[in-house]
Amino acid sequence: MAAMDRVFHDLHQQGLLLLANVADAGGARLVERQGSKAVATSSAAVAWSHGYQDGDKLPLALLAGTVESMARVLNVPLTVDIEGGYSDVPEQVAKVVGSVIDAGAVGINLEDGTQSPEQLLRKLDAARNAASQRGVDLFINVRSDVYLKNLLPAEQRLEELLRRARQYAAGGANGLFAAGVVEPGEIATLCREVTLPVNLLWRAGLPGPAELQRLGVRRLSAGSSIAEFLYGAMSGLTQRFLQSGQLDTGGLKAHSYAELNALMATQADRT
């Protein structure tokens, strides 16, 4: 574990780290076999694979079990998206962090969502303490949702994201996940002004890997996009098989995030 945490930190200093986020141990094994230098979970994909919505809905036991099953089959570092820590209480966030570390993770994503940066800083401190108690140099990648959730008018987002990045860096974060940023000029400003390695989320229209590396980006995540396509492919294959008894793989189309998240809603979520 101690060796893996160091390896994962070092990967953020070796060009652009590409992470094809997965949901389960089988996917983790496949991604490693394709040559990935590390494996990352997608919180949405993990939740959907267990029949839960994304958005802090997944029970901790299922999360920890999933992480443990992935770590069992991997020989590269594993980083886990724990959303907002599955709680607003820092002590509970520490429990979540401790559980995924014990299960084999050496990195986490921790998001601010619609909460204040100060709340995220309290969670960040709790996460760091949980890791220190276990002797793990946990890579804490803080996701700021200023862009992803349109928290401010477009002309104010970059300034706010930079302000939060400075706070998170001072609070002990190891990386900044600037999810939703796609414009090259804004990416360049982020990479120039932020002291943390910058992580972007894949989106149509985002510059290619070579250009992102030139701009200074250190990490690019697929997020839930792969899972969205896979569920869409499964839906199309199943529908045609049930109609015809044949496996026709033509015309596959991905489901959207919203479609999948709505599909996983329980009756309680709908009321």
C-alpha positions in Angstrom: 0.0 0.0 0.0 2.8 2.5 0.9 4.5 1.8 -2.4 1.2 2.2 -4.4 0.5 5.6 -2.8 3.9 6.9 -3.8 3.4 5.6 -7.3 0.1 7.3 -7.7 1.5 10.6 -6.6 4.3 10.3 -9.0 2.0 9.6 -11.9 0.7 13.2 -11.7 4.2 14.4 -12.5 4.7 12.3 -15.6 2.7 13.9 -18.3 -1.1 13.4 -18.8 -2.6 10.6 -16.7 -5.6 9.1 -18.6 -8.2 7.4 -16.3 -11.0 5.3 -17.9 -13.3 5.1 -14.9 -14.8 1.7 -14.1 -17.6 0.2 -11.9 -16.4 -3.2 -10.8 -13.5 -5.6 -10.5 -14.0 -7.0 -14.0 -13.8 -3.5 -15.5 -10.8 -2.7 -13.3 -9.0 -5.8 -14.6 -9.8 -5.0 -18.2 -8.6 -1.4 -17.9 -5.3 -2.5 -16.3 -4.8 -5.0 -19.1 -5.3 -2.3 -21.7 -2.2 -0.6 -20.2 -3.7 1.9 -17.8 -1.1 3.1 -15.2 -3.8 3.4 -12.6 -7.5 2.6 -12.1 -10.3 5.0 -11.0 -13.9 4.3 -10.1 -16.8 6.3 -11.4 -19.2 7.0 -8.4 -22.1 6.9 -10.8 -21.0 3.6 -12.5 -20.4 1.9 -9.1 -23.8 3.1 -7.8 -25.7 2.0 -11.0 -24.0 -1.4 -11.0 -25.6 -2.0 -7.6 -29.0 -0.5 -8.6 -28.6 2.8 -6.7 -28.7 6.4 -8.0 -25.5 8.4 -8.1 -25.5 11.2 -5.4 -24.4 9.8 -2.0 -27.0 7.0 -2.2 -24.7 3.9 -2.2 -24.4 2.1 1.2 -20.8 2.2 2.6 -20.7 -1.6 2.8 -21.3 -2.0 -0.9 -18.7 0.8 -1.7 -16.0 -0.9 0.5 -16.8 -4.3 -0.9 -16.5 -3.0 -4.5 -13.2 -1.3 -3.7 -11.8 -4.5 -2.1 -12.8 -6.6 -5.0 -11.0 -4.2 -7.4 -7.9 -4.0 -5.3 -7.7 -7.8 -5.2 -7.2 -8.0 -9.0 -5.0 -4.9 -9.5 -1.3 -4.4 -9.7 -1.6 -0.6 -10.2 -2.9 2.2 -7.9 -6.6 2.4 -7.3 -8.4 5.7 -6.7 -12.0 5.9 -5.6 -14.7 8.6 -6.2 -16.4 9.0 -2.8 -18.6 11.8 -4.1 -19.2 14.2 -1.1 -18.0 11.6 1.4 -21.6 10.2 1.7 -22.2 12.6 4.6 -22.1 16.2 5.7 -20.5 15.2 9.0 -16.6 15.2 8.8 -16.4 12.3 11.3 -18.5 10.2 9.0 -16.5 11.2 6.0 -13.4 10.0 7.9 -15.1 6.6 8.4 -15.8 6.4 4.7 -12.2 7.3 3.8 -10.8 4.8 6.3 -13.0 2.1 4.8 -11.9 2.6 1.2 -8.2 2.9 2.3 -8.6 -0.4 4.3 -10.1 -1.9 1.2 -7.1 -0.9 -1.0 -7.5 2.6 -2.3 -4.6 5.0 -2.4 -6.5 8.0 -3.8 -9.9 9.5 -3.6 -12.1 12.1 -5.3 -14.0 14.4 -2.9 -16.4 16.9 -4.3 -17.8 20.2 -2.9 -21.0 20.0 -4.9 -23.3 22.8 -3.9 -21.9 23.2 -0.5 -19.5 25.9 0.7 -15.7 25.5 0.3 -15.4 25.7 4.1 -17.5 22.5 4.4 -15.3 20.7 1.9 -12.2 21.9 3.8 -13.6 20.2 7.0 -14.1 17.0 5.1 -10.7 17.3 3.6 -9.1 17.6 7.0 -11.0 14.6 8.3 -9.9 12.5 5.2 -6.3 13.5 5.7 -6.4 12.5 9.3 -8.0 9.1 8.5 -5.2 8.4 6.0 -2.4 9.5 8.3 -3.7 7.2 11.0 -3.2 4.3 8.5 0.2 5.5 7.3 -1.0 6.1 3.8 -0.1 9.2 1.8 -3.6 9.4 0.3 -3.9 11.4 -3.0 -6.9 13.6 -2.3 -8.3 15.0 -5.6 -10.8 17.7 -4.8 -13.6 18.1 -7.4 -15.0 21.6 -7.5 -18.5 21.8 -9.2 -18.5 25.5 -10.0 -18.7 24.7 -13.7 -20.3 21.3 -13.6 -23.3 22.5 -11.6 -23.4 26.0 -13.0 -23.1 27.5 -9.5 -22.4 31.0 -10.8 -22.9 33.0 -14.0 -20.4 32.1 -16.7 -18.3 35.2 -16.3 -17.8 34.6 -12.6 -16.9 30.9 -12.7 -13.2 31.0 -13.4 -12.5 33.5 -10.7 -14.5 31.5 -8.2 -12.8 28.2 -9.2 -9.4 29.8 -8.7 -10.4 31.1 -5.3 -11.5 27.7 -4.2 -8.4 26.0 -5.7 -6.2 28.2 -3.5 -8.3 27.3 -0.4 -8.2 23.6 -1.2 -4.4 23.7 -1.8 -3.9 25.4 1.5 -6.1 22.8 3.1 -4.0 19.9 2.0 -5.6 18.8 -1.3 -3.3 17.0 -3.8 -5.2 17.7 -7.0 -7.9 19.9 -8.4 -10.7 18.2 -10.4 -12.1 21.1 -12.5 -15.0 19.2 -13.9 -16.9 20.9 -16.6 -14.1 23.2 -17.8 -13.6 22.8 -21.6 -12.5 26.1 -23.0 -8.7 26.2 -23.8 -8.1 29.7 -22.6 -9.7 28.9 -19.2 -7.8 25.6 -19.0 -4.5 27.4 -19.6 -5.3 29.9 -16.9 -6.2 27.2 -14.5 -3.0 25.3 -15.1 -0.9 28.5 -14.8 -2.5 29.8 -11.7 -3.3 26.7 -9.7 -0.5 25.0 -7.8 -2.2 21.6 -7.8 -2.2 19.1 -10.7 -5.3 19.9 -12.7 -7.7 17.1 -13.6 -10.4 17.6 -16.3 -13.5 15.5 -17.1 -13.9 14.3 -20.7 -16.5 16.2 -22.6 -17.3 16.4 -26.3 -15.4 19.5 -27.6 -12.5 19.2 -25.1 -9.1 19.6 -26.7 -7.2 16.4 -27.5 -4.7 14.8 -25.1 -1.6 16.3 -26.8 -3.1 19.8 -26.5 -4.3 19.3 -22.9 -0.8 18.2 -22.0 0.6 21.3 -23.7 -1.8 23.5 -21.7 -0.6 21.9 -18.5 -3.3 19.4 -17.6 -2.1 16.4 -15.6 -5.1 14.1 -15.5 -8.1 13.4 -17.7 -11.0 11.3 -16.5 -13.7 9.6 -18.5 -16.2 9.9 -15.6 -19.5 8.1 -16.2 -19.3 8.3 -20.0 -18.1 4.7 -20.5 -20.7 3.3 -18.2 -23.4 5.3 -20.0 -22.4 3.8 -23.3 -22.2 0.3 -21.9 -25.6 0.4 -20.4 -27.0 1.8 -23.6 -25.4 -1.0 -25.5 -26.8 -3.6 -23.1 -30.3 -2.0 -23.5 -30.1 -2.1 -27.3 -28.8 -5.7 -27.4 -31.4 -6.9 -25.0 -34.3 -5.2 -26.7 -33.4 -6.7 -30.1 -32.7 -10.1 -28.6 -36.1 -10.2 -26.9 -37.8 -9.1 -30.1 -36.0 -11.4 -32.5 -34.0 -14.0 -30.5 -30.9 -12.8 -32.4 -27.9 -10.8 -31.1 -27.8 -7.9 -33.5 -25.0 -5.5 -32.4 -25.7 -2.8 -35.0 -27.0 0.6 -34.2 -25.9 0.7 -30.5 -26.5 4.0 -28.8 -25.4 5.2 -25.3 -27.9 6.1 -22.6 -27.5 9.6 -21.1 -26.4 10.2 -17.5 -29.9 11.5 -16.7 -31.6 8.5 -18.2 -29.5 6.1 -16.2 -29.8 8.0 -13.0 -33.5 8.2 -13.3 -33.7 4.5 -14.0 -31.9 3.7 -10.7 -34.4 5.8 -8.6 -36.3 4.0 -5.9 -39.9 4.6 -5.1 -38.8 6.8 -2.1 -36.6 8.9 -4.5 -39.7 9.6 -6.7 -41.9 10.7 -3.8 
